[in-house]
Amino acid sequence: MGYRFIQLSSEEESLLVLTSKTSPKAHIRRKCDMLLLSNRGYDIKSLSALYQVRTHTIRSWMNAWRAEGIQGFSISSGRGRKAEIDVNNTDLVDSLTEAIKLNPQNLALVCSDLNKTKGLKLTKSKVIRFLKKS
């Protein structure tokens, strides 16, 4: 299972060489270099040892290349912690800004009022995080 290689055409190889030298994203440069080494005959086990990742990770990079090409190397959106207060929820944002205008010095009171009326689980730190981002 560790003996899988990627065979690249000359166009794909030149694209990967160019991307590995010019991409501003380090994870994309790393994956391009891995594919170039695989094209030269490095097996999955030696690539995983070289890049200090699991063999499963190397296989997933290869699968992403086969499925989507260079676009498969970019990180997809939606990763990370989701915002507790959604900016697109205009009803919540409007009620929050109105409550803050009424009690700008007491965010704990703002949170307790909104928790009672809207059935939310807002805390003072969540409101402060929302205010910093907006």
C-alpha positions, 0 to 999 in steps of 0.5 A: 500500500505504501508503494503508490506513486504519482505520474505527472505529465510535463505540463503538470510537472512544470505547473507544480514547479512554478507553484512550489516556487511562487505560491504565497501559501506554505501548505500549497508549496509543501504539497507541490514539492511532495508530488514532485518527489513522488513523481521522482520515485519516492514512495509514500512511507519515505514521503511521510517520514520526510514531511513528518506526517502520516501515510494517510495524509500523503494519500489524501494529498495525492487523492486531492491532486487526482480529483481537483488538481492544484485547486485541491490543495487549498484549504476549504472554507468553513474551517474553524470556530463558528461565530456565536453571533451571526452578523447575517442574522439582522434581527439578533444584531439589531436587538443586540445593538439596541440593548447595548445603546440602552446599557452601554456600561453594563454588558452583563445586563444586556446579555441577561436581557437578551437571554431571557427575551431571545432564548440565547446563551450569550455571555459578556465575552461573546458580546465583546468579541462581536463588538470587536469584529463589527 
